[in-house]
Amino acid sequence: MEYPQLVPGTLLRRYKRFLADVRLVDGREVVAHCPNTGSMRTVNVPGCRVWLAPSDNPVRKLAWTWELIELPQADGSLALASVHTGRANRIVEEALRGGQVAALAGYASLKREAKVMAEPGQSASRLDFRLDDPLRGTVFIEVKQVTLKESDGHGYFPDAVSERGRRHLGVLGDLAAQGHRAVLLFCVAHTGIGDVAAAAHLDPAYALALGEAAQRGVEILAYGCRVDSLDGVPRVIRLAEVLPVSLTRQLDVAFGVD
């Protein structure tokens, strides 16, 4: 996914969930839209450099959108993390259409926002993607963006209690039980994260649900992201390497599991 021309600044604060005060390099202080409804645990760090996308749309209330943040790592390097949760699906879609997700390559068609018929007495659900092929059948895919890197150096999802996330796991598990391919794909939009696990320390119910979904046949995949820059400015973010997923990390802490 190619970014518009991004502008650097320094994060001053994020507030009211959707707003962030940023000081641009020319000294101006602007209010940017923060397209992230989550806790932004570990990626809301005042004083760090951030990258904003400008807009000249006269009907917009805010002329700036917060896209990326640079985060210092334990080894002295800097990692880039996407705070724009709406970008994850676009990143994954480009990779799916380009055949870059080996486990999901070779399907004839792709549909976004795939409606899933509900069980009697339940409302219908929507998953992010549906792939179809006359020979290979159907695969349903739900995408989750990962940016939470805890002090132990590992990546986790979710960054807060997520009832919606647990619901999606239940839907995927039902589809797998019906004989469909069902996939949860973690889009790890933080270049400093090398693996993913359920955040049992934040949402133990989600951690249990993830393990149950895997037992029911849901495929759990994780892919890291790469950010390519031009003249020091981030220009393109794309899905990159496969990352390992742990279904047991921190379960011993949360539940006393050996």
N, C-alpha and C positions, 0 to 999 in steps of 0.2 A: 504494500500500500504506500503510495507516494503522498508525502505531506505537502501542504502549501508552504510558502516561504515562512519559516518559523523565526520568531524573534526571541532573544534571550532576556531573562530578567532574574530577579531574586525574589523568592517567595517570602512574603511578610506574614501572612496568616490565611487560613481557610476558615470560613464561618458560614453559618446558615446553610450548610451542606453544599449549596450550589455556587458559592461565591469565594473568590480568593483575591487578596490584595497582593499585587506584584510591583516591585520597583524595576523599571526598565533600565537599560544601560545608559540611557540619556538622562536619567534622574527622575523621569516622570513616574508617578504612582498611578496605576490603573487597576480597575476591578475587572477580573476575568471570570468567565463562566467556568465552573468546575463540574464537568460532566461525569460525576461519580457519586452515587448515592450511598456507597459503603462507608465503613469506618475509616478507610484509608490508613489503617494501622501500618506504621513504618514507612509510608510514602508521603505523609503530610509532615514535612520537616522544614520549618521556617529557617531561612538562611541559605538554603540550597539553591543552586541555579535551576531555573525552570525554562521551558520553551513554550511560547504561546503562538497560536495561529490567529492572525488578524482577519477581520472581516470588514468589508465596506458596504454591507447590506444595511440600508437606512432604516429598515423596519426592526432590526435587532436591537434589543435593549442594551446588550453588552457587545463591544466591538472586538473582544478578545476571548479565546478559548484556551484553557490550560490543557496541553497535550502530554508533556513529558517532564520528568524531574531527574536530576543527576544526584546520585546518592553515593557517599563515600563508603568504601568497602574495607574490611579488616586488613587487607593486604596493601592498602594505600591507593588502590585504583578507584575509578568511578564507574558506577553502573547506571544505565538509563532504564527508567521504568515508565510505562504508559499509565497515566491516570484516567484516560478517556476510555471508559468501559465499552462505549459504543464501537470502538475500533476493532475489538477482538473478532467479531463475526466477519467483518470485512477482510481482516487478515487471513482468517481461516478459509473464507470463501475463495479468495484468490489462490490459496494453496490447493484447495480441492479441485478447482477448475484447471489448475496447471498440472495436476497429477503429482503434486509434491508430497502428499501424504500417502506413503506407500501402502499402508493398510487399507486405505479407502480409495485407491486409484482404480480406474477402469470401468466406472459406472457410466451409463449412457446419459443420464440427466440429473440435474440438481434443482431442488425446489427449496426456497427459503420459507421460514415460518410455516413449517409443516403441521397441519392440524391432525391431532391424534384422537380417534374416537374414544369416548369414555366408557367405563363400565356402567351398567345400569345404576342410576341414582347419583352419578358423579358428573361434573361438568367436563366438557372437552378440554384438552390441553394443547399447547403449541410447543413444538421443539424447533430448534434453530434451523436444522437442515434435514432434508430427505433426499437420499440418492436412490435411483431406480435403474435397473438393467433387466432386459428380458431373460437373460441367462443367469444372472447372479442374484436377482431378487431385489429386496429393499433394505436399506439401512437408514436408521434414524439416528441423528447426531444432536447432542446438546453441548454447547460450548460454554466454558467458564474461564474467565480471565483470572490469572494468578499474579499477584504482585507482593504478597506478604512473605518477607524474608525475616525470620526471627533471629534472635541472638545466637542460636545454635548453628546458624549458617544454612539452614534448610528452608525450602519453600513450602507454604501451606495454603490450603483453601478450606473454608472461607475465612474472611478476616473478621467476621462477627457471626452471630447466630443467623442461620439462613433457612427459614421454613420453606421458601421457594426452592432452594437448592435440594432440600430433602424431597419435596414433591416431585421434582424432575427425576430424581433417582428412582422414586416409586414408579413413575410412568415408564421409564426406560426398563426397569425390571419386569413390568407387566408385558412390554413388547417382546423382551427376550423370552419370557415364558411362553409367548404365543408363537415363537419360532422365528421372529425377525432378528436381524442384526441390530443391536442397540449399542451406541457408543457415547461415552462421556469423554470429551476432549478438553483437556486443560491447556489453554493458550497462555503460556508463561511469558508475560509481557514485562519482564524484569531481567536484564541481561546478567545480573549477578546471581540468579537462582539456577541451581544445577539439578534439582530433583523436587518432587512434589509429594506431599502426604496430606491426609485429612487433618484439619486443625482440631484435634480432640480436646486440646486445652481451652479452646474457645467455643466449640460447638460439638460436644461429645455425641449428641444424637446424630449429627451429620456423619461423623466418623463411623458410627455403627451402621448407618444406612448405606454408606459407600461400600463397606465390606459385604453387607447383605446383597447389594446390587451386583457386585462381582460374583458372588456365589450363585446368583440367579442367571448369570450368563452375560451381564453387561460388560462390554470391553472398556477398559479404562486406559486412555492414552494421554500422554503429555508431550507437548512440543515447545521448545524454547523459541524465542524471537531474536532476530538480528536486526540491528539498526545501522544502516549505512549513512555516512555523512559526506558532505561536500563542502570543502573549505571550513570545516569545523561545525557546520550546521546540519543537524539530522535531516535527511531527505526521504529515506525509505525505511519502512519497517516490514519485515516479512517473517513468516514461519521458517524455522531453521531445523535444528537437530532434535531427534527424539530424546526425551528425558525419562529417567526412571521414576516410577510411582511406587510408593510404599503404602500398603494397606494396614500396616501394624505400628508404624512409628507413633509414639506418644500414647498408644492405647494402654500400655502398661502404667503410664502415669495417671490416665483418666479413670481406668477401670480396674487396675491391678492385674492386667493380663500378662502372663509370662510369655 
